């Protein structure tokens, strides 16, 4: 049975989040047509780049279109190599600097993506993806906005950081970056190594401290685009969440479990667990969403 979808809602919508999480899962299928039709009521048109192995599908129905990108597969070496390239580069298609690997993958696949998007016509368009697929969805949204064809909204699941603070500041499309519990992937690449250095180091050797700061300054500084939607351990979905409570919770869990929570950080990244989290919240039939206040 196809899940419900609201094709003209650019605000965060739990039913849309679940629907697009299923689309992100279907993107992993080698032949997504059957699953896309059964789960989402969409006619799927798949695309694939043979070199980078990036792939996904465009799903169409009378009321809307969905472009879903597949995420990283552990058995696919080229994808892991893409994730490993953390160098920030300037590209004409984006404001600020972006992740070299992700931008290179999309540049290579853009001809196929642009061609298949022509089939969407003037339908309301949504972009989505899990893990690396979320990064590609955000970069695609930037390109489409510059072409005068912005998506209604972008939903990502467990997506890594994509660009530098300048890129994130300029990015203003309706985007909902969903993070499930202790998922580790959204914490890479590091925001900044300088943030890891203590404000008052225990040693006073200025020469060593200077070298550490210089080394930290050479590491690329990454940021996240808005808006964070957090699924906490109780299954509550918290819109416009602050990232700092995530860090505090992750550290507390690591101490309490003697490091075993890092395994949770891996399993929480699975798209199937994102779907379970969103299904669990919807099953409660809550009328409102809890909002976590930002840290001062």
RODO-2510 file (C-alpha; in nm, 4 decimals, decimal comma):
residues 296
     n   res          X          Y          Z
     1     x     0,0000     0,0000     0,0000
     2     x     0,1362     0,3421    -0,0960
     3     x     0,2055     0,5825     0,1896
     4     x     0,0336     0,9198     0,2134
     5     x     0,2096     1,2246     0,0707
     6     x     0,1373     1,5979     0,0691
     7     x     0,2799     1,7272    -0,2612
     8     x     0,2606     2,1007    -0,1934
     9     x     0,3857     2,1180     0,1653
    10     x     0,7301     2,2787     0,1851
    11     x     0,7307     2,2735     0,5666
    12     x     0,8431     1,9705     0,7634
    13     x     0,5760     1,7017     0,7447
    14     x     0,6081     1,3685     0,9246
    15     x     0,4120     1,1781     0,6616
    16     x     0,6274     1,3272     0,3867
    17     x     0,9372     1,2379     0,5890
    18     x     0,8293     0,8733     0,6083
    19     x     0,7322     0,8642     0,2411
    20     x     1,0678     1,0042     0,1306
    21     x     1,2563     0,7752     0,3695
    22     x     1,0972     0,4856     0,1806
    23     x     1,2032     0,6521    -0,1456
    24     x     1,5612     0,6693    -0,0147
    25     x     1,5420     0,2995     0,0701
    26     x     1,4005     0,2124    -0,2730
    27     x     1,6978     0,3946    -0,4302
    28     x     1,9198     0,1090    -0,3062
    29     x     1,7249    -0,1400    -0,5208
    30     x     1,8880    -0,2412    -0,8459
    31     x     1,5428    -0,2516    -1,0061
    32     x     1,3321     0,0017    -0,8088
    33     x     1,0196    -0,0037    -1,0267
    34     x     0,8158    -0,2593    -0,8285
    35     x     0,9003    -0,1215    -0,4828
    36     x     0,8419     0,2390    -0,5915
    37     x     0,4985     0,1536    -0,7264
    38     x     0,3914    -0,0612    -0,4301
    39     x     0,5210     0,1609    -0,1523
    40     x     0,4916     0,5063    -0,3038
    41     x     0,2561     0,4850    -0,6000
    42     x     0,5347     0,6125    -0,8254
    43     x     0,6446     0,5124    -1,1717
    44     x     1,0219     0,4820    -1,1373
    45     x     1,2806     0,5799    -1,3989
    46     x     1,6236     0,4674    -1,2822
    47     x     1,9601     0,6255    -1,3614
    48     x     2,3172     0,5094    -1,2972
    49     x     2,6720     0,6250    -1,3599
    50     x     2,8985     0,3313    -1,4391
    51     x     3,2194     0,5007    -1,3242
    52     x     3,1197     0,6334    -0,9813
    53     x     2,8315     0,3835    -0,9475
    54     x     2,6115     0,6672    -0,8249
    55     x     2,2510     0,5844    -0,8946
    56     x     1,8925     0,6543    -0,8033
    57     x     1,5536     0,7055    -0,9621
    58     x     1,2972     0,9640    -1,0593
    59     x     0,9509     0,8676    -0,9375
    60     x     0,6463     1,0146    -1,1089
    61     x     0,2738     1,0249    -1,0459
    62     x    -0,0050     1,2690    -1,1350
    63     x     0,0536     1,5002    -0,8383
    64     x     0,4309     1,5102    -0,7790
    65     x     0,7799     1,3875    -0,8649
    66     x     1,0551     1,2497    -0,6411
    67     x     1,4256     1,2339    -0,7256
    68     x     1,5980     0,9886    -0,4901
    69     x     1,9724     0,9224    -0,4707
    70     x     2,1225     0,5997    -0,3402
    71     x     2,3628     0,6258    -0,0479
    72     x     2,6944     0,4564     0,0172
    73     x     2,7127     0,0789     0,0064
    74     x     2,9949    -0,0796     0,2121
    75     x     3,0739    -0,3273    -0,0652
    76     x     3,1120    -0,0516    -0,3255
    77     x     3,4708     0,0708    -0,3067
    78     x     3,4261     0,3753    -0,5344
    79     x     3,1585     0,5116    -0,3012
    80     x     3,3817     0,4742     0,0026
    81     x     3,6609     0,6510    -0,1848
    82     x     3,4193     0,9323    -0,2629
    83     x     3,3393     0,9736     0,1058
    84     x     3,7109     0,9740     0,1893
    85     x     3,7905     1,2776    -0,0289
    86     x     3,7288     1,5478     0,2314
    87     x     3,9050     1,8303     0,0473
    88     x     3,6912     2,1413     0,0039
    89     x     3,6916     2,2921    -0,3444
    90     x     3,5334     2,5885    -0,5171
    91     x     3,2884     2,5009    -0,7951
    92     x     3,1026     2,7388    -1,0211
    93     x     2,7745     2,5640    -0,9468
    94     x     2,7784     2,6465    -0,5738
    95     x     2,8376     2,9373    -0,3382
    96     x     3,1303     2,8697    -0,1082
    97     x     3,3383     2,5522    -0,1112
    98     x     3,2003     2,1972    -0,1187
    99     x     3,3167     1,8399    -0,0597
   100     x     3,5380     1,7391    -0,3515
   101     x     3,4180     1,3775    -0,3702
   102     x     3,0438     1,4503    -0,3618
   103     x     3,0677     1,7364    -0,6107
   104     x     3,2780     1,5230    -0,8469
   105     x     3,0223     1,2405    -0,8374
   106     x     2,7352     1,4747    -0,9210
   107     x     2,9320     1,6482    -1,1940
   108     x     3,0001     1,3113    -1,3540
   109     x     2,6335     1,2024    -1,3283
   110     x     2,4726     1,5395    -1,3997
   111     x     2,3997     1,4689    -1,7662
   112     x     2,1920     1,1647    -1,6723
   113     x     2,0225     1,3438    -1,3825
   114     x     1,9315     1,6496    -1,5893
   115     x     1,7995     1,4363    -1,8735
   116     x     1,5766     1,2250    -1,6508
   117     x     1,4455     1,5307    -1,4635
   118     x     1,2984     1,6598    -1,7899
   119     x     1,0351     1,3869    -1,7533
   120     x     0,9073     1,5509    -1,4326
   121     x     0,7665     1,8441    -1,6272
   122     x     0,6105     2,1043    -1,3998
   123     x     0,5139     1,8629    -1,1215
   124     x     0,6078     1,9637    -0,7642
   125     x     0,9540     1,8119    -0,7169
   126     x     1,1040     1,6651    -0,4006
   127     x     1,4661     1,5545    -0,3571
   128     x     1,5808     1,2919    -0,1107
   129     x     1,8613     1,0551    -0,0219
   130     x     2,0234     0,8592     0,2598
   131     x     2,3880     0,9007     0,3631
   132     x     2,5902     1,0112     0,0580
   133     x     2,2595     1,0212    -0,1315
   134     x     2,1493     1,3046     0,0959
   135     x     2,4625     1,5009     0,0103
   136     x     2,3945     1,4545    -0,3611
   137     x     2,0323     1,5648    -0,3126
   138     x     2,1416     1,8918    -0,1503
   139     x     2,3964     1,9663    -0,4224
   140     x     2,1356     1,8875    -0,6875
   141     x     1,8920     2,1257    -0,5202
   142     x     2,1526     2,4035    -0,5498
   143     x     2,1966     2,3401    -0,9218
   144     x     1,8223     2,3282    -0,9848
   145     x     1,7634     2,6515    -0,7914
   146     x     2,0211     2,8292    -1,0063
   147     x     1,8386     2,6957    -1,3126
   148     x     1,5089     2,8389    -1,1891
   149     x     1,3660     2,4965    -1,0976
   150     x     1,4010     2,4725    -0,7183
   151     x     1,2489     2,1684    -0,5455
   152     x     0,9562     2,2111    -0,3079
   153     x     1,1714     2,0579    -0,0336
   154     x     1,4695     1,8321     0,0288
   155     x     1,4659     1,5517     0,2882
   156     x     1,7933     1,3812     0,3824
   157     x     1,8607     1,0927     0,6207
   158     x     2,1942     1,0475     0,7974
   159     x     2,3663     1,2831     0,5530
   160     x     2,7291     1,3865     0,6076
   161     x     2,8501     1,7457     0,6003
   162     x     2,8745     1,8848     0,2482
   163     x     3,0297     2,2304     0,2414
   164     x     3,2067     2,5067     0,4282
   165     x     3,0298     2,7704     0,6434
   166     x     2,9998     3,0058     0,3431
   167     x     2,8139     2,7363     0,1470
   168     x     2,5823     2,6642     0,4407
   169     x     2,5101     3,0336     0,4993
   170     x     2,4088     3,0914     0,1367
   171     x     2,1962     2,7752     0,1216
   172     x     1,8319     2,8689     0,1894
   173     x     1,6172     2,5970     0,0289
   174     x     1,3587     2,4136     0,2466
   175     x     1,5722     2,1206     0,3617
   176     x     1,5098     1,8792     0,6478
   177     x     1,8219     1,7001     0,7640
   178     x     1,6935     1,4067     0,9667
   179     x     1,9304     1,2452     1,2168
   180     x     1,8405     0,9241     1,3987
   181     x     1,9620     0,8967     1,7579
   182     x     2,3402     0,8344     1,7672
   183     x     2,3986     0,8100     1,3914
   184     x     2,7712     0,8805     1,3441
   185     x     2,7725     0,9706     0,9744
   186     x     2,6265     1,3240     1,0158
   187     x     2,9338     1,4016     1,2290
   188     x     3,1719     1,3533     0,9348
   189     x     3,3701     1,5198     0,7923
   190     x     3,4669     1,7045     1,1107
   191     x     3,3256     2,0538     1,1487
   192     x     3,6688     2,1798     1,2540
   193     x     3,9693     2,0226     1,4229
   194     x     4,0269     2,3551     1,5986
   195     x     3,7067     2,2977     1,7952
   196     x     3,8640     1,9825     1,9398
   197     x     4,1572     2,1726     2,0908
   198     x     4,1029     2,2673     2,4567
   199     x     4,0684     2,6373     2,5360
   200     x     4,3208     2,5967     2,8179
   201     x     4,5699     2,3230     2,7228
   202     x     4,7489     2,1450     3,0055
   203     x     5,0911     2,2079     2,8546
   204     x     5,2394     2,5558     2,8112
   205     x     5,4923     2,4933     2,5360
   206     x     5,4000     2,7716     2,2937
   207     x     5,5968     2,6111     2,0106
   208     x     5,4048     2,2826     2,0308
   209     x     5,0728     2,4621     2,0791
   210     x     5,1456     2,6804     1,7783
   211     x     5,2164     2,3759     1,5613
   212     x     4,8927     2,2096     1,6742
   213     x     4,6890     2,5178     1,5896
   214     x     4,8623     2,5504     1,2540
   215     x     4,7922     2,1846     1,1748
   216     x     4,4288     2,2206     1,2809
   217     x     4,3938     2,5266     1,0605
   218     x     4,4898     2,3223     0,7549
   219     x     4,2051     2,0753     0,8039
   220     x     3,8910     2,1677     0,6051
   221     x     3,6154     2,3316     0,8082
   222     x     3,2716     2,1869     0,7321
   223     x     2,9185     2,2867     0,8274
   224     x     2,5629     2,1524     0,7986
   225     x     2,2707     2,3115     0,6163
   226     x     1,9456     2,3792     0,8025
   227     x     1,7137     2,2387     0,9295
   228     x     1,8033     1,9584     1,1706
   229     x     1,5204     1,7167     1,2578
   230     x     1,6275     1,4866     1,5403
   231     x     1,4771     1,1483     1,6339
   232     x     1,5686     1,0962     1,9996
   233     x     1,5983     0,7734     2,1996
   234     x     1,2350     0,7993     2,3104
   235     x     1,1218     0,8069     1,9476
   236     x     1,0142     1,1721     1,9593
   237     x     1,0775     1,3809     1,6482
   238     x     1,2232     1,7197     1,7374
   239     x     1,2135     1,9807     1,4587
   240     x     1,4651     2,2633     1,4374
   241     x     1,6775     2,0795     1,6905
   242     x     2,0120     2,2004     1,8178
   243     x     2,3165     1,9819     1,7575
   244     x     2,4760     2,0431     2,0985
   245     x     2,2350     1,8139     2,2926
   246     x     2,3277     1,5397     2,0443
   247     x     2,6935     1,5682     2,1416
   248     x     2,6147     1,5672     2,5125
   249     x     2,3903     1,2629     2,4735
   250     x     2,6459     1,0756     2,2621
   251     x     2,9222     1,1322     2,5185
   252     x     2,6958     1,0284     2,8069
   253     x     2,5966     0,7103     2,6237
   254     x     2,9591     0,6276     2,5414
   255     x     3,0548     0,6594     2,9090
   256     x     2,7530     0,4633     3,0329
   257     x     2,8065     0,1775     2,7864
   258     x     3,1887     0,1798     2,8000
   259     x     3,2103     0,2587     2,4328
   260     x     2,9537     0,0034     2,3147
   261     x     2,7241     0,2865     2,1999
   262     x     2,9529     0,3368     1,8999
   263     x     2,7924     0,0238     1,7557
   264     x     2,4576     0,1966     1,8014
   265     x     2,6008     0,4843     1,6004
   266     x     2,6494     0,2449     1,3105
   267     x     2,3136     0,0669     1,3317
   268     x     2,1271     0,3956     1,3860
   269     x     2,2582     0,5011     1,0447
   270     x     2,0705     0,2280     0,8570
   271     x     1,7853     0,3661     0,6461
   272     x     1,5613     0,0883     0,7784
   273     x     1,6060     0,2289     1,1296
   274     x     1,5173     0,5771     1,0064
   275     x     1,1973     0,4310     0,8651
   276     x     1,1214     0,2531     1,1940
   277     x     1,1784     0,5758     1,3866
   278     x     0,9431     0,7735     1,1655
   279     x     0,6817     0,4954     1,1669
   280     x     0,6965     0,4796     1,5455
   281     x     0,6264     0,8497     1,5811
   282     x     0,3379     0,8423     1,3368
   283     x     0,1820     0,5426     1,5100
   284     x     0,1419     0,7482     1,8259
   285     x    -0,0970     0,9810     1,6358
   286     x     0,0358     1,2819     1,8215
   287     x    -0,1201     1,6129     1,7300
   288     x     0,1894     1,8220     1,7942
   289     x     0,5655     1,8111     1,7726
   290     x     0,7958     1,8736     2,0650
   291     x     1,0372     2,1566     2,0065
   292     x     1,3689     2,1513     2,1826
   293     x     1,4850     2,4953     2,2812
   294     x     1,8190     2,6069     2,1444
   295     x     2,1179     2,6276     2,3724
   296     x     2,2087     2,9788     2,4683
***
